[in-house]
């Protein structure tokens, strides 16, 4: 995870041997308007800016404690156009979650209990972004296909938020970023 920077640096964080540990601050989130009527863009996001097509993945796990605690990947074009995907703590359990935002956020969840460690993959090809969750056996399962403007550089990387509690610890590992045939690991 070299060459990356913070959008809203967390309370504390460390990067050791390719593993990023993040201590989320309370009352942090990424959300725009829908249903709740508010705009939040104060979640923690460790990113690298990328132009063109790419594939990125990371393993996310967390010490989820409170409703909506979340950890995963984010793709950010600007404050009105972005997506986040990963694990979210909902009604006392971990679920797979995807939020796509084009001025207004939408939210989808998989009602099945998510594993303790989840690999999230986001692939951008032209104007299409595919979100996948990778099973323990390595099988990708598509969760979402979304539009994101193809000519706009994207910020991509691990994201964590604690919207309703006192904060929590999230850990990211297995970072892989690919451009065509080349990739960056760690």
C-alpha positions as CSV (number, residue, x, y, z in Angstrom):
1,X,0.0,0.0,0.0
2,X,2.7,2.4,-1.0
3,X,2.1,5.8,-2.6
4,X,-1.2,6.3,-0.8
5,X,-2.7,9.2,1.3
6,X,-5.6,9.8,3.7
7,X,-8.9,11.4,3.1
8,X,-9.9,12.0,6.7
9,X,-7.0,10.5,8.6
10,X,-8.3,8.2,11.5
11,X,-7.7,8.6,15.2
12,X,-4.7,6.2,14.9
13,X,-3.4,3.9,12.2
14,X,-0.4,1.7,11.3
15,X,1.0,0.1,8.2
16,X,3.2,-3.0,9.0
17,X,4.3,-5.6,6.4
18,X,1.4,-4.7,4.1
19,X,-1.3,-4.8,6.8
20,X,-3.2,-1.5,7.5
21,X,-4.8,-1.2,10.9
22,X,-7.3,1.7,11.4
23,X,-8.9,3.0,14.5
24,X,-12.1,4.6,13.3
25,X,-13.4,7.8,15.0
26,X,-17.0,7.9,16.2
27,X,-19.7,9.5,14.0
28,X,-17.9,8.9,10.7
29,X,-19.5,7.9,7.4
30,X,-19.9,8.4,3.7
31,X,-23.5,9.0,2.7
32,X,-25.5,11.6,0.6
33,X,-29.1,12.6,1.3
34,X,-31.3,9.5,0.5
35,X,-33.7,8.6,3.3
36,X,-31.7,10.2,6.1
37,X,-31.5,13.7,4.6
38,X,-27.9,14.3,5.6
39,X,-24.5,14.5,3.8
40,X,-21.5,12.8,5.5
41,X,-18.0,12.6,3.9
42,X,-15.9,12.2,7.0
43,X,-15.2,8.5,6.9
44,X,-11.6,7.2,6.8
45,X,-10.3,6.4,3.3
46,X,-6.7,5.5,2.4
47,X,-6.3,6.0,-1.3
48,X,-4.3,6.1,-4.5
49,X,-5.4,8.1,-7.5
50,X,-5.7,6.0,-10.7
51,X,-6.7,6.9,-14.3
52,X,-8.2,4.5,-16.7
53,X,-9.1,0.8,-16.1
54,X,-8.0,-1.1,-13.1
55,X,-8.8,-4.0,-10.7
56,X,-8.3,-3.6,-7.0
57,X,-8.9,-5.9,-4.1
58,X,-8.3,-6.1,-0.3
59,X,-9.2,-8.3,2.6
60,X,-11.2,-6.5,5.2
61,X,-11.9,-7.5,8.8
62,X,-13.1,-5.6,11.8
63,X,-13.9,-5.6,15.5
64,X,-17.5,-4.5,14.6
65,X,-19.3,-3.3,17.7
66,X,-22.1,-0.9,16.7
67,X,-24.8,-0.6,14.1
68,X,-23.4,0.4,10.7
69,X,-19.7,-0.1,11.6
70,X,-18.1,-0.8,8.2
71,X,-14.9,-1.7,6.4
72,X,-14.1,-2.3,2.7
73,X,-13.1,-0.6,-0.5
74,X,-14.0,2.8,-1.9
75,X,-13.9,4.3,-5.4
76,X,-14.2,8.1,-5.2
77,X,-14.6,10.3,-8.3
78,X,-15.8,13.4,-6.4
79,X,-18.0,14.3,-3.4
80,X,-21.1,13.5,-5.4
81,X,-20.0,10.3,-7.3
82,X,-18.5,7.4,-5.4
83,X,-19.0,3.9,-4.2
84,X,-18.1,1.9,-1.2
85,X,-18.3,-1.9,-0.7
86,X,-17.5,-4.3,2.1
87,X,-18.7,-5.6,5.4
88,X,-21.2,-3.6,7.5
89,X,-22.5,-4.5,11.0
90,X,-26.3,-4.4,10.7
91,X,-28.8,-5.6,13.3
92,X,-26.0,-7.4,15.3
93,X,-24.3,-9.3,12.5
94,X,-21.9,-8.8,9.6
95,X,-23.4,-8.4,6.1
96,X,-22.0,-7.6,2.7
97,X,-22.9,-4.1,1.7
98,X,-22.6,-1.8,-1.4
99,X,-23.4,1.9,-1.6
100,X,-23.4,3.7,-5.0
101,X,-23.7,7.4,-5.0
102,X,-24.6,9.7,-7.9
103,X,-25.7,12.8,-6.0
104,X,-27.9,10.5,-3.9
105,X,-26.7,7.4,-2.2
106,X,-28.4,4.0,-2.6
107,X,-27.6,1.0,-0.4
108,X,-27.9,-2.8,-1.0
109,X,-27.0,-5.6,1.4
110,X,-26.8,-9.4,1.2
111,X,-28.8,-10.7,4.1
112,X,-26.6,-13.7,4.7
113,X,-24.0,-13.5,7.5
114,X,-20.6,-12.4,6.1
115,X,-17.4,-14.2,7.0
116,X,-15.0,-12.6,9.6
117,X,-12.5,-11.8,6.8
118,X,-14.0,-10.7,3.4
119,X,-12.1,-10.0,0.2
120,X,-13.6,-7.2,-1.8
121,X,-12.8,-6.6,-5.5
122,X,-13.6,-3.6,-7.6
123,X,-12.9,-3.5,-11.3
124,X,-13.3,-0.4,-13.5
125,X,-13.6,-1.0,-17.2
126,X,-14.6,2.2,-19.2
127,X,-17.8,3.5,-17.6
128,X,-18.6,0.2,-15.7
129,X,-17.5,-0.7,-12.2
130,X,-18.0,-4.2,-11.0
131,X,-18.1,-5.1,-7.3
132,X,-17.3,-8.6,-6.3
133,X,-16.9,-10.5,-3.0
134,X,-14.4,-13.4,-3.1
135,X,-15.3,-16.6,-1.3
136,X,-12.8,-18.4,0.9
137,X,-12.2,-20.9,-2.0
138,X,-11.3,-17.9,-4.3
139,X,-14.6,-17.8,-6.2
140,X,-15.7,-14.3,-7.0
141,X,-19.4,-13.5,-6.6
142,X,-20.7,-10.4,-8.3
143,X,-22.6,-8.0,-6.0
144,X,-23.1,-4.9,-8.2
145,X,-22.5,-3.4,-11.6
146,X,-22.5,0.4,-11.5
147,X,-21.9,3.4,-13.8
148,X,-18.9,5.7,-13.0
149,X,-17.7,8.3,-15.5
150,X,-14.8,6.7,-17.5
151,X,-12.7,9.8,-18.1
152,X,-12.4,10.9,-14.5
153,X,-9.4,9.8,-12.4
154,X,-10.6,7.7,-9.4
155,X,-9.3,7.5,-5.9
156,X,-9.3,3.9,-4.7
157,X,-8.4,2.2,-1.5
158,X,-9.5,0.8,1.9
159,X,-12.4,2.6,3.7
160,X,-13.7,2.3,7.2
161,X,-16.5,4.2,9.1
162,X,-18.2,4.1,12.5
163,X,-21.5,6.0,11.9
164,X,-23.3,5.3,15.2
165,X,-20.9,4.1,17.9
166,X,-17.7,5.1,19.7
167,X,-15.5,3.8,16.9
168,X,-13.9,0.4,16.2
169,X,-10.7,-1.2,14.8
170,X,-10.5,-2.3,11.1
171,X,-7.7,-4.2,9.5
172,X,-6.9,-4.5,5.8
173,X,-4.4,-6.9,4.1
174,X,-3.8,-8.6,0.7
175,X,-3.9,-5.3,-1.2
176,X,-3.7,-5.9,-4.9
177,X,-3.9,-3.3,-7.6
178,X,-3.8,-4.2,-11.3
179,X,-3.5,-2.2,-14.5
180,X,-3.9,-4.6,-17.4
181,X,-1.2,-7.2,-16.9
182,X,0.8,-5.3,-14.2
183,X,-0.1,-5.3,-10.6
184,X,1.0,-3.9,-7.3
185,X,0.8,-6.1,-4.1
186,X,1.2,-5.3,-0.5
